[in-house]
Amino acid sequence: MKAEIIGVGTELLLGQIANTNAQIISERLSELGIDVFYHIAVGDNSGRVAAVVREALSRSDLVITTGGLGPTMDDLTKETVAAVLGLEMVLNQAELTKIEERFAVRGLPMPPNNRKQAMLPAGATVIPNNNGTAPGALIEQGQSIVVVLPGPPRELLPMLEETVLPYLAAKQGGGTIIKSRVLKLCGIGESAAEEEIKDILLEQTNPTLAPLAGNEMTLRITAKAKDNAAAAAMIAEMEEKVRRRLGEYIYGVDEATLESTVGELLRRKGMTLALAESCTGGLIANRITNVPGSSEYFTAGIVSYSNAAKTDLLGVPAATIAAYGAVSRETAAGMAENIRRLCGATVALAVTGIAGPGGATATKPVGLVYIALAAPDLLVTEEHVYSVTRLMFKRRVSQQALAMLWQYLKR
Amino acid sequence: MKAEIIGVGTELLLGQIANTNAQIISERLSELGIDVFYHIAVGDNSGRVAAVVREALSRSDLVITTGGLGPTMDDLTKETVAAVLGLEMVLNQAELTKIEERFAVRGLPMPPNNRKQAMLPAGATVIPNNNGTAPGALIEQGQSIVVVLPGPPRELLPMLEETVLPYLAAKQGGGTIIKSRVLKLCGIGESAAEEEIKDILLEQTNPTLAPLAGNEMTLRITAKAKDNAAAAAMIAEMEEKVRRRLGEYIYGVDEATLESTVGELLRRKGMTLALAESCTGGLIANRITNVPGSSEYFTAGIVSYSNAAKTDLLGVPAATIAAYGAVSRETAAGMAENIRRLCGATVALAVTGIAGPGGATATKPVGLVYIALAAPDLLVTEEHVYSVTRLMFKRRVSQQALAMLWQYLKR
């Protein structure tokens, strides 16, 4: 199946937003083995939208449009697709009722404009939208499939996952269900992780295994099968294979974050955490406290940005800093031990490093960091160099510090 | 001038990266008054690249390609564009020398493949690339202009700014140019701000004034004029009009952030800052330390998540917490005064509140927060209720706390 994705919206052509919908849809289609040949972005102009839809239908089997399903005059994707396919627009009473109800729960009458959103091309299958007033549409005509989706990612993505991908998986044959599971890794770099599983990455077809780009190392397993149970079994088998190689780095799956995983372990073990941050400047505390209920296990953190704060607030001896430097294994260890004691916490993390762009010395480069973990039974320190931008450095260091804590807690 | 942007690269169609090049080029072209009608992404396939280039030339005056200028067999954009235009590929000796020199400074011989990068369509103007080995090309043929740029943004962007945009601005001649300026506000809500300027929002056509959605309140002024000076004058006049109504809330323009603005004021006044955060959990410290050079004015922060930390680390009397509660005006004030004294800082901010979803009491709802600012000459506290999600609450509180600090510093 050859696919093409058409983004409709003048905001794309003005550069106000990037076409991330095309990216995400492409990523998911490629996991289904569907090749995407073109992305198009076009403005809210019915002549030009009609032309690109017509051309897309002439060269692709599957055409997916995003955007242009709003209630205003400018929103014309559905109407234009219907015109190109020679279909009437008809009112879908069930969808109209749903839209009216969305307004009613907020105590508002539905503005007359929104009635337009319940109009769909004759014969189209509705793609339910549970996060907005614009239903999508799925139209089969001869060998062609046209899928019409709204633009906002928070509406589009669930519609893609819940309706469009399962439909396409079934069309692809060999299965009717597509399921996926994301494994989240920490404490290992991307290339090292891929090296461990390169034979699996090369040979696999169904289920597929794909590394995902982003802030952390993740692997997505996607299975096509005839039903949920079969897909789940296929995923479990692949996951088992991956875990035999990389299990010690997999901290969670799907929606888990490293901070929520660590938080859950602290809570379960009845342990508390304290933090002493220099170069991360509060980012670790911020991540820990993004988790609801973190006050149960997080006692306090000190962001000791100045040397004076390291001695006065944290009690690291000035002599230690003078002898080894503020960015040193010894200072990191002192920070971790002292914050642990000051807060009466079970475990403590400390980081000290050079985020840059300034601050390098003759012997200490930008990107150097020491991370320490203090616990009742051990004190460990790690040295890393991350040659990345300031914000990326803070992010990487926070990730590695939480990875050390996770390694300790899961023992 | 009608423009079209063609991104070449299978990685786009696999969803491995978003087409941010198209976004940025579009944004810059629209500022020049050049309308972009289409974005296309196509894979590394010469037949399909040729077809989209041919079509683009048939409907647009300006065609900009990105990507496909590397040294491998897969990289075929220049060759394909030349073939469509009926041009030979010729070796550019000066570019070959530059490429060889790039390798030489790293002590490496140039791999034979890279010679390909110095081949350019006959008659093309070279677009110098100072950040990579792939020069770009600018080709005029009849009424058509074709610009060929490499894919990596760090190579493409300087080439766009230094060569392509000045060339296009000159081509536009006495035509329209577009300039814009973004005003950034804090300390006022979106609807209150819009209420103050609703007559301007309604009547304006050129320059336009538009509130932008996002994490903070921003207003973009966009002017179309015959030259830069005229556009700047129109923007200045509109800005003056807006500042008469909302000036006290405008902390900066364009790339300024509240944390960088506050940082610059602290540096200029030779003042230092300390932080005591409860419900924001380190977010304020994290934002302050995202700014390079913040160690010059940020001394330290304490994230006092537990009540014990508020008394033990910050020295807020247990009696104050017992009498008024941890989330109270009195506790916030005590936190700010004590962290200021502990760190010997000129000014201090403190926040204590209920981020939710848990933690509400009979008298104190989720979303309640007290923010205190302690300075040599004053101690102020504010009470706010933000009924939003946990992460949004942290963001809003950090913004309001920094807004209080800015209001104090700019006096």
Contacts between the chains, C-beta under 8 A, distances in Angstrom:
chain1	res1	chain2	res2	distance
A	7	B	39	7.7
A	12	B	23	7.7
A	12	B	26	7.6
A	12	B	39	6.6
A	13	B	26	5.7
A	13	B	30	8.0
A	13	B	35	7.8
A	13	B	36	4.5
A	13	B	37	6.9
A	13	B	38	7.6
A	13	B	39	6.8
A	14	B	26	6.1
A	14	B	27	6.9
A	14	B	30	5.1
A	14	B	36	7.5
A	15	B	22	7.7
A	15	B	23	4.6
A	15	B	24	6.3
A	15	B	25	7.2
A	15	B	26	3.4
A	15	B	27	3.0
A	15	B	28	7.4
A	15	B	29	7.8
A	15	B	30	6.4
A	15	B	36	7.8
A	16	B	27	7.4
A	17	B	23	7.0
A	18	B	18	4.9
A	18	B	19	6.7
A	18	B	20	5.0
A	18	B	22	7.7
A	18	B	23	4.3
A	19	B	18	6.6
A	19	B	19	5.6
A	19	B	22	7.1
A	19	B	23	7.5
A	19	B	39	6.9
A	20	B	18	5.0
A	22	B	15	7.7
A	22	B	18	7.7
A	22	B	19	7.1
A	22	B	41	7.1
A	23	B	12	7.7
A	23	B	15	4.6
A	23	B	17	7.0
A	23	B	18	4.3
A	23	B	19	7.5
A	24	B	15	6.3
A	25	B	15	7.2
A	26	B	12	7.6
A	26	B	13	5.7
A	26	B	14	6.1
A	26	B	15	3.4
A	27	B	14	7.0
A	27	B	15	3.1
A	27	B	16	7.5
A	28	B	15	7.5
A	29	B	15	7.9
A	30	B	14	5.1
A	30	B	15	6.4
A	35	B	13	7.8
A	36	B	13	4.5
A	36	B	14	7.5
A	36	B	15	7.8
A	37	B	13	6.9
A	37	B	42	7.4
A	37	B	43	6.7
A	37	B	48	6.8
A	38	B	13	7.6
A	38	B	40	6.6
A	38	B	41	6.7
A	38	B	42	5.8
A	38	B	48	7.7
A	38	B	52	7.6
A	39	B	7	7.7
A	39	B	12	6.6
A	39	B	13	6.8
A	39	B	19	6.9
A	39	B	39	7.3
A	39	B	40	7.0
A	39	B	41	3.7
A	40	B	38	6.6
A	40	B	39	6.9
A	40	B	40	5.8
A	40	B	41	8.0
A	41	B	22	7.1
A	41	B	38	6.7
A	41	B	39	3.7
A	41	B	40	8.0
A	42	B	37	7.4
A	42	B	38	5.9
A	43	B	37	6.7
A	48	B	37	6.8
A	48	B	38	7.7
A	52	B	38	7.6
A	213	B	16	6.4
A	213	B	17	7.6
A	275	B	303	7.3
A	277	B	282	7.7
A	277	B	285	8.0
A	280	B	286	7.8
A	280	B	289	7.8
A	281	B	285	5.5
A	281	B	286	5.6
A	281	B	288	7.0
A	281	B	289	2.6
A	281	B	290	7.3
A	281	B	294	7.5
A	281	B	298	7.8
A	282	B	277	7.7
A	282	B	282	3.4
A	282	B	283	7.0
A	282	B	284	7.3
A	282	B	285	3.1
A	282	B	286	4.1
A	282	B	288	7.9
A	282	B	289	6.5
A	282	B	301	6.0
A	282	B	303	6.8
A	283	B	282	7.0
A	283	B	286	4.7
A	283	B	289	7.9
A	284	B	282	7.3
A	285	B	281	5.5
A	285	B	282	3.1
A	285	B	285	7.6
A	285	B	286	7.9
A	285	B	303	4.5
A	286	B	280	7.8
A	286	B	281	5.6
A	286	B	282	4.1
A	286	B	283	4.7
A	286	B	285	7.8
A	286	B	286	4.7
A	286	B	394	7.7
A	288	B	281	7.0
A	288	B	282	7.9
A	289	B	280	7.8
A	289	B	281	2.6
A	289	B	282	6.5
A	289	B	283	7.9
A	289	B	303	7.4
A	289	B	305	6.7
A	289	B	355	7.7
A	289	B	394	7.5
A	290	B	281	7.3
A	290	B	390	7.2
A	290	B	391	6.1
A	290	B	394	7.4
A	292	B	356	7.4
A	292	B	357	5.6
A	292	B	358	6.7
A	292	B	390	5.9
A	293	B	358	6.3
A	294	B	281	7.5
A	294	B	305	7.3
A	295	B	305	5.5
A	295	B	306	6.9
A	295	B	359	7.4
A	298	B	281	7.8
A	298	B	305	4.9
A	298	B	306	7.7
A	299	B	305	6.3
A	299	B	306	4.7
A	299	B	308	6.8
A	299	B	309	5.7
A	300	B	302	6.6
A	300	B	303	5.8
A	300	B	304	5.3
A	300	B	305	5.7
A	300	B	306	6.2
A	300	B	308	7.9
A	300	B	309	3.5
A	300	B	313	5.8
A	301	B	282	6.0
A	301	B	302	7.3
A	301	B	303	3.9
A	301	B	305	7.6
A	302	B	300	6.6
A	302	B	301	7.3
A	302	B	302	5.5
A	302	B	303	7.5
A	302	B	313	7.3
A	303	B	275	7.3
A	303	B	282	6.8
A	303	B	285	4.5
A	303	B	289	7.5
A	303	B	300	5.8
A	303	B	301	3.9
A	303	B	302	7.5
A	303	B	303	7.2
A	304	B	300	5.3
A	305	B	289	6.6
A	305	B	294	7.4
A	305	B	295	5.5
A	305	B	298	4.9
A	305	B	299	6.3
A	305	B	300	5.7
A	305	B	301	7.6
A	306	B	295	6.9
A	306	B	298	7.7
A	306	B	299	4.7
A	306	B	300	6.2
A	306	B	343	8.0
A	308	B	299	6.9
A	308	B	300	7.9
A	308	B	343	7.7
A	308	B	344	7.4
A	309	B	299	5.8
A	309	B	300	3.5
A	309	B	343	6.5
A	312	B	342	7.3
A	312	B	343	7.7
A	313	B	300	5.8
A	313	B	302	7.2
A	313	B	313	7.7
A	313	B	342	6.7
A	313	B	343	7.4
A	342	B	312	7.3
A	342	B	313	6.7
A	343	B	306	7.9
A	343	B	308	7.7
A	343	B	309	6.5
A	343	B	312	7.7
A	343	B	313	7.4
A	344	B	308	7.4
A	355	B	289	7.7
A	356	B	292	7.5
A	357	B	292	5.6
A	358	B	292	6.8
A	358	B	293	6.4
A	359	B	295	7.4
A	390	B	290	7.2
A	390	B	292	5.9
A	391	B	290	6.1
A	394	B	286	7.7
A	394	B	289	7.6
A	394	B	290	7.4
